[in-house]
Amino acid sequence: MALTLQVKPFSFHLNQPLYTSQGVLSKKKGWLIHMSRETEECGWGEVAPISNSELKTCEHLLNGLGNKPQRQELEDSIPFWPGALASGIGAALAELDSQIGDKTNEGWLTAPPSAFLLPTGSSALSPIDQIVNNYNSVNHPLTFKLKVGIAKNLDEQQLLKKILNRIPSNARLRLDANGGWNREEAKSWIVHFLKEPRLEWLEQPLPAKDIEGHIELSTQIPIALDESLQINPSLRNSWHGWQI
């Protein structure tokens, strides 16, 4: 079955640069995907990889699809594509088939409040009081996310202690190292914060290929995988911890 594929590129600068252990992200680029068939049913998706190498790969693959791809061709290719492209095309096909969206019994589910992404370094402290004072949801505890693995471990651990002193007792804190630690560095964080009930998870503490290390760490503290899922999609069926 031939479908009609429309691809619209987008690009915008972030309000503030995002610092991670893998570099600085100041711009978001990608494509909006619109899939339709003769019955006028349609579906939408988004392809927005972070790395420049994956961005170029997705662009090459999208250009190769043309505007009249075969349904079977798309389904056969999804397992071999980069995660961002597979997710975007998969979402468009799912909406096209009424598996998600307005035509399902559930409709579009309401998204829960997002975690507040704190600035890196000492500037992370300044917005916390304002967020705490203005937050009025009784159904969802405040959730903060902090990028780590950027500065020295000791400096970031001291910063985290200051953050914990400022957030409520029922708040949640997620730490995202973007694969920036080795096993010994990750274990040092666990020693410091193993008994901290507000620490919801460590996200991708080790390099993406170190699955054995992540399994070992997950026996001591909740571990969320992100980049590892992109290079090894089969983990989505076997990883019992959080998946981003």
N, C-alpha and C positions, 0 to 999 in steps of 0.2 A: 504494500500500500504506500503510495507516494504522499508525502506531507508537504506543506508549504512552510518554509523556515525563513524567518526574518531576524536579522541580527543588528542591533543598534549599539555602537560603542559609547561608553561614558568615561569621563575622567574628571576628578575634582580634588582639590587640595583639602586635607584635613584641617580642622580648626586649630589643632596643635600637633606637632610631630609626635609619632609614637615610637618610643625607644624600646628596643628589645635586644636580647643577647645576639641576635642575628643581624642587627643593623637598625637603621632609622627609617621609618615609614612616614613620608610626608604627603603622599598622594595615593588616591585609590583609583584604579583603572580596571576596566572589564567590559562586559557586554550584557545587554538585556536580550533574552531569547523569547521569541514569540512563535509558537507552533500552532498550525491550524490544518484542518482538512475540509473537504468539500461540503460537509454537513454544517460548516460554520462553527463547529466546536473548536475551542482553542485552549492553549495552556501557556503559562509564562515560566521563565527560569532566569537565573542570574549566574554568570560566569565571572568570578572576580578573584583570581589567584593573587597571592601576595608577592611571591618571588618573580623576578623578571624572567628567569629561565622558563618557569611554568607559564607565564603570560605569553611568551613567544610561541611555546608549544601549542597552547590553546588557540592562539590566533591562526597558526598554520593549519590546525585540524578543522577549525570552523570554516576557514576559506575552502578547504577541500570538500566540505559537505555540500556546498552549493545551496540553492534555494528550493530544491525539490528532492530532498533525501528520501530514501526508502525506509519505512518503519523498521523492518528487520535488520537493515544495515546499522541503524542507530542502536538497537538493542544488543546486537552482536558486538558492537564496538565499546559500549559503556564500560565493561570490566577492564578494558585495557587503556582507557583514557586517564589523564590526570584527574584527581578528585574534584577540582573545581568545575571542570567541563562535564564530568559524569553527573555531578549533582545538578547542574543547571539544566542539562538536557533531560535528565531523569525526572526532575520536578515538572518540566513542561509536559512531558509525556503522561505523568501521573494526573495532572490537572486535565489534560485532554481526555483521559479515560475516566474522569470523575472520581478518581481515587482520593483526591484532595480538592478543597475549594468549595465554591457555592453549591455545587450539585451533589455533594455528599450529604449524608444525614446530619453530620456534625457541623457542616459549613467550615468556615475558617475559625480555628481555635484562637481564643484570646491569648496573646503572648504574655507570660509573666513579666514582672518588672525586671529589667536588665540589671546586671551588676554595675556599680559605679566604678569605672576605670580610673584609678588614681594616677596623677602625674608621677614620674619617676623622681628619685632622689628626695631631698628634704622638702621640695615643693609639694610632696604628697600630703603633707600635714595641713596645709592651709585650707583646702576645701572641705575637710572632714566635718568641722563644727557646723558649717552652713548646711551641709547635707543632712546631718543628724537633726538639726533644729527644724528643717523644713519638711522632713519626711513624715507623712501621716498615714501610711498604709498599716492597718492592723492585721491584715491577712498574710503579708509577706515580710519577713525580717529584712532589715537592711543588708545588702550584700556588696562587698567591695572586692575589687580585683586589683592586684599589684603585679607589675612586671618586675621580675628579678633576674639575677644572673648577668646584670649589666655592670655594676660596680663591685667593689671588694665584698666578699661574703660578710665579714665582720661589720662593715658599714651598713649593709642592707639588713642584717639581723638586728642591729641597734635601731634602725629606722622602724622595723616591724614592731619592735617592743613599744616604741612611741605611739605607733598607730593603734596597737591593741589597748593602750591606755586611754585612747580617745573615743573608741567606738563602743556602742552599747553591749551589754552582756549577752544579748540574744542575736547579735549581728553575726554575719558570716564573712569569712575572708578566704579568697582564692588567690594562690600564688602561681604565676605563670613564668617558668624559666625558659620557655622556647628552646629546650634542648641545650641550655647553656652550662650545665653542671656536669662534672664527672661523678662517679659513684660515691667517692669519699666526700665531696662537697655536698651532695644530696643528703648523705647520712648525717652530716654535721647539722643540717637544718632540722632533720627529724629529731635529733637529740635535743635541740633547743625547744622545739614546739610540738613534740609528740603528745603532750598532755593538754594542749590548748584546744578546748572544745569549739572555739569559734573558727578554727582552721578547717574549712570544708574540704579542700583538696590541694595537692600540688599538681599543677598541670605541666605535662611534658618536661619533667626535670632533667632527663638524660637525652642524649642524641637519639634521633628517630629509630636507628637500627638496633639500639641496645634494648631489645625486648626482654632478654633475660634479666637485665638490671632493673627494669621497671617491674617485672614480676616479683623480684626479691623485695623491692621497696614497698610494693603494695601489700605485703604481709605485715607491715608496720604502720602504714598510714595510707589514707585514700589517695590514689593516683589517678589522674585523668590523662587520657591520651589524646593527642591532636595530630601532630606531624607523623607519628608512627602509623596512624590509620591511613594516611595518604600514600605512604610507600608500601604498606602491607594491608590492603583492604580486607583481607580475610580475618583480621583481628576484630572486625566489627561483629563477627559471629562468636568469637571466643573470649574477648576481653570482658571480664565481669565488673570492672570498675567503671568510672565515668568515661564517656566518650564525647569529645567536643566537635 
